[in-house]
Amino acid sequence: MMTLPHTTNGLIPQKHPFVLVDQIISVSDKITICHFTVPENHPLVDNGKLSEGGLVENIAQTAAAGNGYQAKELGMEVPIGFIAGIKKVKIIRLPDVLSILKTIVTQENRVMDYNLIKGEVFLNDELIASCNMKIYCPS
């Protein structure tokens, strides 16, 4: 049994330098919470700030980390999913390097092989980004 918080090593398909989650803080059937410290040399950092695409990918990787954690707990292989749709993207502000982000992903529904999620990224308890995603993740 894994304990939380837990690093995301082996729980997501992304590899360095494209990892955008450091640690799983909490996982339940519906909600996953992860932390990420924005590194200075990340490919999605521009002019000292994590890009819009980096924030959206952070949400997707938080969802993947939760799925990977649950799969490992059940003794299964970590599933590989793909973003099938993004809507209602709201970027309020871009975080600076060395900022610690808290990302909360809520699974709102599962239809066949699609997870419908809502993701929110916080910096010091301030909402800085959110979106809804449809993630194809075959079971």
C-alpha positions in Angstrom: 0.0 0.0 0.0 1.3 3.4 -1.0 1.2 6.2 1.5 0.3 9.8 0.8 1.8 12.2 0.0 3.6 10.2 -2.7 5.8 11.2 -5.6 4.3 10.7 -9.1 7.3 8.6 -10.3 5.9 5.7 -12.3 2.3 6.9 -12.0 2.1 9.0 -15.1 3.3 8.3 -18.6 5.2 11.6 -19.0 9.0 11.6 -18.4 11.5 14.3 -17.5 11.6 17.1 -18.6 7.8 17.2 -19.4 6.6 16.2 -15.9 4.2 18.8 -14.4 3.3 17.2 -11.1 5.7 16.4 -8.2 3.6 14.9 -5.5 0.1 13.3 -4.9 -1.4 14.8 -1.8 -4.8 13.0 -1.8 -6.7 10.5 -4.0 -10.3 9.4 -3.7 -12.8 7.9 -6.1 -13.7 11.4 -7.4 -10.9 13.9 -6.4 -7.1 13.9 -6.9 -4.9 16.7 -5.4 -1.3 17.2 -6.5 1.5 19.7 -5.9 4.0 21.0 -8.4 6.9 23.3 -7.9 7.5 25.2 -11.1 11.2 24.6 -12.1 13.3 27.4 -13.7 14.4 25.2 -16.6 11.1 23.6 -17.6 10.4 23.6 -21.4 7.0 25.2 -20.7 8.5 28.1 -18.7 8.8 31.3 -20.6 10.2 34.6 -19.2 10.1 33.1 -15.7 6.5 32.0 -15.8 4.8 28.7 -16.5 2.8 28.9 -19.8 -0.9 28.5 -20.3 -0.2 25.1 -21.9 1.8 24.1 -18.9 -1.2 24.9 -16.6 -3.5 22.9 -18.8 -1.1 20.0 -18.9 -0.6 20.2 -15.1 -4.4 19.5 -14.8 -4.2 16.6 -17.2 -1.2 15.1 -15.4 -2.9 15.5 -12.0 -5.8 13.4 -13.5 -3.3 10.8 -14.8 -1.5 10.6 -11.4 -4.8 9.9 -9.6 -5.7 7.1 -12.2 -2.1 5.7 -11.9 -2.2 5.7 -8.1 -5.6 3.9 -8.1 -4.4 1.3 -10.7 -1.2 0.6 -8.7 -3.3 0.1 -5.5 -5.3 -2.5 -7.4 -2.2 -4.2 -8.7 -2.9 -3.1 -12.3 -0.7 -1.4 -14.9 -0.8 2.4 -15.0 -3.3 3.4 -17.7 -2.3 5.7 -20.6 -4.9 8.3 -21.4 -5.2 11.1 -24.0 -6.9 14.5 -23.9 -9.9 14.2 -26.1 -11.3 17.7 -25.5 -10.8 20.8 -23.5 -13.4 23.5 -22.8 -14.1 26.4 -20.4 -10.4 27.2 -20.1 -9.8 30.1 -17.7 -6.3 31.4 -17.1 -6.4 34.1 -14.5 -2.6 34.5 -14.1 0.6 32.6 -14.9 2.7 31.4 -11.9 6.3 32.4 -11.5 9.1 29.8 -11.4 9.6 28.2 -7.9 5.9 28.7 -7.2 4.2 25.8 -5.5 0.9 24.9 -7.3 -1.9 22.9 -5.8 -4.1 21.3 -8.5 -7.4 19.7 -7.7 -9.1 17.4 -10.3 -12.7 16.3 -9.8 -14.1 13.5 -11.9 -17.5 14.6 -12.8 -18.6 11.7 -14.9 -17.3 8.6 -16.8 -18.9 7.7 -20.1 -17.6 4.5 -21.6 -13.8 5.1 -21.9 -14.0 8.8 -21.3 -13.4 10.6 -18.0 -15.0 14.0 -17.8 -13.1 16.1 -15.3 -12.9 19.6 -13.9 -9.4 20.9 -13.0 -8.5 23.8 -10.9 -5.0 25.2 -10.2 -4.3 27.2 -7.0 -1.3 29.4 -6.0 -1.5 30.2 -2.2 -5.2 29.4 -2.1 -5.9 31.7 -5.1 -7.5 30.1 -8.1 -5.2 30.9 -11.1 -6.5 28.5 -13.8 -9.3 26.1 -14.5 -10.8 24.0 -17.3 -13.0 21.0 -18.1 -11.5 18.1 -19.9 -12.6 14.9 -21.6 -9.9 12.3 -21.2 -9.9 9.1 -23.2 -8.7 6.4 -20.9 -9.5 2.8 -22.0 -10.2 0.4 -19.1 
